[in-house]
Amino acid sequence: MRVKLFSLVCLVILISLPLISAINLDVNPIPVRDTIINDNKDPIIFEFEITNRGDSGNFEIFSFERFRIEPSDFFLAKGDSTTRIVKFFPEGSMQENVGALKVPIYFREGSGSETVQEDIFVKLVDFDDAFDLKAENINPESDSLTISFYNVEDISYGNIDVVFSSEFFKDYKVSLGLDSYGKKVFSIPINKEDFKKLVSGTYFIDATYTIDGRTGIVKSPVKLLEKSNLVISEETKGFIIHSKSVDKYNEGNIPTIADVAMRKNIISRLFTTFSVEPLRVERQGVYVDYFWQKELQPDESLSVKVTTNWIFPILILIGIILILYLFNLYTTTNVVVRKNVSFVRTKGGEFALKVNLRVKSKKFVDKVTLIDRLPAMAQLYEKFGNSPTKVNKVSGRLEWDLGHLGEGEERFFSYVIYSKTKIVGK
C-alpha cells in the first residue's frame, strides 16, 4: 500500500514539474522605428517592456522570419521587469519583401522549449518607391517651374542630394532633409532659350536622389500649356492698409490657365482679406502661401485683391501699452491721494468750497508730506478743518507733515477756501 502511495506522489510531482517551471513573461512591444528601406543598413527597432512572472533565467528572443535580432538574449530575475531595445535586420529574401508585415516574435527560456509569442507589425519599403514628385503646369509666360518633392513613407532623412532635370532647365541640384511624410517645394528658373523651341504638350521631369551613396530616380509628367496672350498687371499701395491687386486677362483665342500666388506670414494673415477665396493654402514654416488658379476663356480675366489692415492690431497694441503703463504706475505708487470738493454756503454770500483729501498707504512709508495748493484769488479759512503744518500765503502752498503711514493706513484732511469775488448767476 505504501509503495503504491509513493508511486502516486512521484507521478503527481512529475506531471506538475513542467507546469511549475513553465515560462511566464508579460511582453509589451512599442515601435521606435517600424518602417525601413528593405535592403538598407538601418534596422527595425522596437522597445519591449518585459515582466518575468515565472522563475529567473536566461531568455532568448527569436523569430522564424528572416530577421537578424540584436540583442537576442537577456537575463531576468523572477518578479523583475526590464525594458529592452531590440533591432531587427532583414536578411536574405526579406530584403526583397515590401509592404506591411505581421512578424511573430518568440521568447523562450534558454534551456526550455515553451515560448511566449508577441506579434509586431512592420513595413518594408523599396528604395525606388520612397519618394514622389509633382510639378505644376507651365505657362509659357512663366519664368520658373514649381516642383514638389515628397517623402511618402514614415521615414526621416537627414541629408538627401537631389538633381532635377528636364527640357525646361539645366540640372538643378539641391541638398535637403525630410521628415516623415515631408514635402519640399522648389521654384526652378526656366531656360528661356531652350524654352522657346518647345511645343505645347506633356513632358517629364526627373528627380535623381542620392542617400548614403545609393541612388534612385522618380519621374513626374508636366504639361506645357499652349501659348496665349495673357496680360498681367499688378498694383501695390498703402502702408497701414496695404493692398495688392493682381489681374490676369486672356487676350488670346485659346483657353489659358491663370495662376496667382501670394505669401503672408503667420501674423499678417490674421488681418488679411481676399476679394476671391484662394483655391489652395499651404503652410511653409512661418509663412502661408495662397494660390489661385482659373482656366480663362477668351476675354475672361482673373482678378485677385489681397488687403491687409493693420489699424486694428495697432489699436490693440496701443491699448496694451496704455494698460501696462497705467498698471505699472499704479503698482509702483506707494501712497494714493484722492481729492474732492463741494460748495459751502456762507452768510456773506462769498464763494466758498470745502476740500476733502484722503490719503491711503499701500505699504509702510516714512517722512510723508502732503502738499496742496490754493487756487488763484482764493484764501484759506483757518477756523475749519485740519490746519496745515505750513502755509505759504504768497504761492498758496499748503503742507501737512504726516510723519509715517502704516500699511493700509488712511487719513482724512479737509479745509475750506473762500473768495471775495461775487458769483454772477445761480
C-alpha positions in Angstrom: 0.0 0.0 0.0 2.8 2.3 0.9 4.6 1.6 -2.4 1.5 2.5 -4.4 1.1 5.7 -2.4 4.7 6.6 -3.0 4.4 5.9 -6.8 1.3 8.1 -7.0 3.1 11.0 -5.3 6.0 10.7 -7.7 3.7 10.7 -10.7 1.9 13.9 -9.5 5.3 15.6 -9.0 6.5 14.6 -12.4 3.3 15.9 -14.0 3.4 19.2 -12.1 7.1 19.9 -12.7 6.7 21.3 -16.3 3.9 23.5 -15.1 5.9 24.9 -12.3 8.9 25.7 -14.5 6.9 27.0 -17.5 7.9 30.4 -18.9 5.7 33.2 -17.8 6.6 36.6 -19.4 4.4 39.6 -19.9 5.7 41.4 -23.1 4.6 44.8 -24.5 6.2 45.8 -27.8 6.5 49.6 -28.5 7.6 50.7 -32.0 10.5 53.0 -32.2 11.1 52.7 -36.0 8.7 50.3 -37.7 9.2 51.4 -41.3 12.5 51.0 -43.1 14.0 50.6 -46.6 14.0 46.8 -47.1 17.6 46.4 -48.2 19.2 49.3 -46.3 21.5 49.0 -43.3 19.1 50.6 -40.9 17.2 48.1 -38.8 13.6 48.0 -37.5 13.7 49.0 -33.8 11.2 48.0 -31.1 11.2 48.7 -27.4 10.0 45.7 -25.4 8.7 46.1 -21.8 9.1 42.7 -20.2 8.0 41.4 -16.8 9.0 38.0 -15.5 6.2 36.4 -13.6 8.0 33.0 -13.6 11.3 31.7 -12.5 14.6 33.5 -13.0 16.5 32.6 -16.1 18.3 33.4 -19.3 15.9 34.2 -22.1 16.2 34.2 -25.9 14.4 36.3 -28.5 13.9 34.7 -31.9 11.7 34.6 -35.0 11.1 32.2 -37.8 11.1 35.1 -40.3 14.4 36.1 -41.9 15.5 38.8 -39.4 18.7 39.0 -37.5 17.9 40.1 -34.0 20.2 42.1 -31.8 20.5 41.6 -28.9 18.8 38.2 -28.8 19.2 37.1 -25.2 18.9 38.6 -21.7 18.7 37.5 -18.1 15.7 38.4 -16.0 15.1 37.5 -12.3 11.8 36.3 -11.0 9.4 39.2 -10.5 11.7 41.7 -12.2 10.8 44.0 -15.2 13.1 45.3 -17.9 13.0 47.4 -21.0 14.9 46.1 -24.0 15.7 47.9 -27.2 15.8 45.2 -29.9 16.9 45.7 -33.5 15.6 43.5 -36.4 17.8 43.4 -39.5 16.2 42.0 -42.7 18.2 39.2 -44.3 18.1 37.1 -47.4 14.7 37.1 -49.2 13.3 39.5 -46.6 15.4 42.3 -48.2 13.3 41.9 -51.3 10.0 41.9 -49.5 7.8 45.1 -49.5 4.6 46.2 -47.7 3.2 45.8 -44.3 4.0 42.6 -42.4 3.0 40.9 -39.2 6.1 39.3 -37.7 5.7 36.8 -34.8 8.4 37.2 -32.2 9.1 34.4 -29.7 10.6 34.4 -26.2 11.9 31.3 -24.5 14.0 30.3 -21.5 17.4 29.1 -22.7 17.0 25.5 -21.5 13.3 25.2 -22.2 11.1 24.5 -25.1 8.0 26.6 -24.2 7.7 30.0 -25.8 5.8 33.3 -25.4 4.6 34.8 -28.7 4.2 38.5 -29.4 3.4 39.9 -32.9 4.9 43.1 -34.2 3.8 45.0 -37.3 6.4 46.4 -39.6 6.6 48.0 -43.1 9.3 47.3 -45.6 9.8 49.9 -48.4 11.5 49.6 -51.7 14.1 52.4 -52.1 12.8 53.3 -55.6 9.3 53.9 -54.2 10.3 56.0 -51.2 9.7 59.4 -52.9 7.3 61.1 -55.2 7.5 64.1 -57.5 4.8 66.5 -58.7 5.1 69.6 -60.9 2.6 72.3 -61.7 1.6 73.0 -65.3 3.8 75.5 -67.0 2.6 78.7 -68.5 4.7 79.9 -71.5 5.0 83.3 -69.9 6.3 81.9 -66.6 9.9 82.4 -65.6 10.0 79.5 -63.2 8.7 76.0 -62.6 7.2 74.9 -59.3 8.2 71.3 -58.3 7.2 69.5 -55.1 9.4 66.6 -53.8 7.6 64.3 -51.4 8.6 61.7 -48.8 5.8 59.2 -49.0 6.8 57.0 -46.0 7.2 57.2 -42.3 11.0 57.5 -42.5 13.1 60.6 -41.7 16.2 61.5 -43.8 18.9 63.9 -42.6 20.6 64.5 -46.0 19.3 63.9 -49.5 21.1 65.1 -52.6 18.6 65.7 -55.4 19.2 66.6 -59.1 16.2 67.8 -61.0 16.4 67.6 -64.8 14.1 68.3 -67.8 13.9 70.1 -71.1 12.9 73.4 -69.3 16.1 74.0 -67.3 19.6 72.8 -66.8 20.3 70.3 -64.0 19.2 71.8 -60.7 21.0 70.4 -57.6 19.8 70.7 -54.0 20.6 69.1 -50.7 17.8 68.8 -48.2 16.4 66.9 -45.2 12.9 65.5 -45.0 10.8 64.4 -42.0 8.3 61.6 -42.2 5.8 62.3 -45.0 7.5 65.7 -45.5 7.5 67.8 -48.6 9.8 70.4 -50.1 8.7 72.9 -52.8 11.2 74.4 -55.3 10.8 77.2 -57.8 13.3 76.5 -60.6 14.2 79.2 -63.2 13.4 78.2 -66.7 16.0 78.3 -69.5 14.3 80.8 -71.8 16.4 80.0 -74.9 15.6 76.3 -74.9 12.0 77.0 -73.7 11.3 78.9 -76.9 11.9 75.8 -79.0 9.5 73.6 -77.2 6.0 72.9 -78.4 3.0 72.5 -76.1 2.3 69.1 -74.7 3.3 66.7 -72.0 7.0 66.4 -70.8 8.7 64.7 -67.9 10.8 65.9 -65.0 13.3 63.6 -63.4 14.5 63.8 -59.8 17.6 61.7 -59.2 18.1 61.3 -55.4 21.2 60.0 -53.6 21.2 58.9 -49.9 24.4 57.5 -48.4 25.8 56.7 -51.8 22.7 54.9 -53.1 20.8 56.4 -56.0 17.2 56.3 -57.1 15.0 58.2 -59.6 11.4 59.4 -59.7 9.6 61.0 -62.6 6.7 63.3 -63.0 4.7 64.5 -66.0 4.3 68.2 -66.6 2.2 70.0 -69.1 3.4 72.9 -71.2 0.3 75.0 -71.9 -0.5 76.4 -75.3 0.7 80.0 -75.7 -1.8 82.7 -75.3 -1.7 86.4 -75.0 -2.2 86.7 -71.2 -1.9 90.2 -70.0 -0.7 90.5 -66.3 -0.9 93.7 -64.2 -0.1 94.2 -60.5 -0.6 97.1 -58.2 0.5 97.6 -54.6 -0.5 100.6 -52.4 -0.9 101.7 -48.8 1.1 101.0 -45.7 -1.3 100.7 -42.7 -4.0 99.5 -45.0 -1.8 97.5 -47.5 -3.4 96.1 -50.6 -2.0 94.2 -53.6 -4.0 93.5 -56.8 -3.2 91.0 -59.5 -5.1 90.9 -62.7 -4.7 88.3 -65.5 -6.6 88.9 -68.7 -6.7 86.5 -71.6 -6.4 88.5 -74.9 -5.8 85.3 -76.8 -8.1 82.9 -78.6 -7.5 79.7 -76.7 -8.3 78.8 -73.1 -5.4 79.7 -70.8 -4.6 78.7 -67.2 -4.1 81.7 -65.0 -2.2 81.2 -61.7 -1.8 83.7 -58.8 0.3 83.1 -55.7 0.8 85.3 -52.7 2.6 84.9 -49.4 1.8 86.2 -46.0 3.4 85.5 -42.6 1.5 83.9 -39.7 0.8 87.4 -38.2 -0.3 89.4 -41.2 -2.6 86.6 -42.4 -4.8 87.2 -39.4 -5.7 90.6 -40.7 -5.8 89.8 -44.4 -9.0 89.6 -46.6 -9.3 88.4 -50.2 -11.6 89.5 -53.0 -11.6 85.9 -54.2 -11.1 82.9 -51.8 -7.9 81.0 -52.6 -8.1 77.7 -54.3 -5.3 76.3 -52.2 -3.5 77.3 -49.0 -0.1 75.8 -47.9 1.9 76.4 -44.7 5.6 76.8 -45.1 7.2 77.4 -41.7 6.3 80.9 -40.6 4.8 81.7 -43.9 1.4 80.9 -45.5 1.2 80.6 -49.3 -2.1 81.3 -51.1 -2.8 80.1 -54.6 -5.5 80.9 -57.1 -6.0 79.1 -60.4 -8.5 79.6 -63.2 -8.9 78.5 -66.7 -9.6 81.6 -68.7 -11.7 81.6 -71.8 -11.1 84.3 -74.4 -11.9 87.7 -73.0 -12.0 86.4 -69.4 -9.9 87.6 -66.5 -8.8 86.6 -63.1 -8.7 89.4 -60.6 -7.4 88.9 -57.0 -7.0 91.7 -54.5 -5.4 91.0 -51.1 -5.8 93.6 -48.4 -4.0 93.6 -45.0 -5.5 96.1 -42.5 -3.1 97.0 -39.7 -5.4 99.5 -38.0 -7.0 97.0 -35.6 -3.7 95.4 -34.4 -2.1 98.9 -34.0 -5.1 100.0 -31.8 -4.7 96.8 -29.8 -1.0 97.4 -29.3 -1.6 101.0 -28.2 -4.3 99.8 -25.7 -2.0 97.1 -24.3 0.9 99.7 -23.9 -1.5 102.1 -22.2 -2.9 99.5 -19.8 0.6 98.3 -18.9 1.7 101.9 -18.3 -1.3 102.6 -16.0 -0.9 99.3 -14.2 2.9 99.9 -13.7 2.1 103.5 -12.5 -0.5 102.1 -10.0 1.6 99.3 -8.7 4.7 101.4 -8.2 2.9 104.1 -6.3 3.2 103.6 -2.5 0.8 106.4 -1.4 -2.6 107.2 -3.1 -4.2 110.6 -2.6 -7.8 111.3 -3.6 -9.3 114.8 -3.7 -12.9 116.0 -3.9 -14.6 119.4 -3.4 -18.1 120.6 -2.5 -19.8 124.0 -2.3 -20.2 125.7 1.1 -23.0 128.3 1.9 -21.7 131.4 3.7 -23.6 134.2 5.5 -21.9 136.9 3.5 -22.6 135.3 0.1 -18.9 134.7 -0.6 -17.8 131.9 -2.9 -16.6 129.0 -0.8 -15.5 125.4 -1.3 -14.8 122.6 1.1 -11.8 120.5 0.0 -11.5 116.9 1.2 -8.2 115.0 1.0 -8.0 111.2 1.5 -4.5 109.7 1.9 -4.0 105.9 1.8 -0.7 104.0 2.1 -0.2 100.7 0.3 2.8 99.8 2.5 4.7 101.4 5.3 6.2 104.7 4.4 8.1 107.3 6.5 8.6 111.1 6.3 5.4 111.7 4.4 4.4 115.3 3.4 1.0 116.1 1.9 1.1 119.2 -0.4 -1.8 121.0 -1.9 -2.1 124.5 -3.5 -4.8 127.2 -3.2 -6.3 128.4 -6.5 -5.6 132.0 -7.5 -7.8 134.6 -5.7 -8.8 132.1 -3.0 -8.0 132.3 0.7 -7.8 129.6 3.4 -10.4 129.7 6.1 -8.3 128.9 9.1 -11.1 128.3 11.6 -12.2 125.0 9.9 -10.8 121.6 9.3 -7.2 120.3 9.7 -4.8 123.2 9.8 -1.7 122.8 7.5 1.7 122.5 9.1 3.0 125.2 6.8 1.1 127.8 4.7 2.8 129.9 2.1 0.4 132.8 1.5 2.4 134.1 -1.5 2.3 130.9 -3.5 -0.8 129.4 -1.9 1.2 126.2 -1.0 -0.3 124.1 1.9 1.7 121.4 3.6 0.8 118.7 6.2 3.6 116.8 7.9 2.2 113.3 8.3 5.3 111.6 9.7 4.8 107.9 8.8 2.0 105.8 7.5 1.4 102.1 8.2 0.5 99.5 5.5 -3.2 100.1 4.5 -3.5 103.2 6.8 -5.8 106.0 5.7 -6.0 109.6 6.9 -8.5 112.4 6.1 -8.0 116.1 5.8 -10.4 118.9 5.0 -10.2 122.6 4.7 -12.3 125.5 3.4 -11.3 128.1 0.9 -13.3 131.3 0.0 -13.1 134.2 -2.3 -14.5 137.7 -2.1 -15.4 137.6 -5.8 -19.1 137.6 -6.2 -20.7 134.8 -8.4 -22.9 136.1 -11.3 -26.0 134.0 -11.9 -27.2 131.0 -10.0 
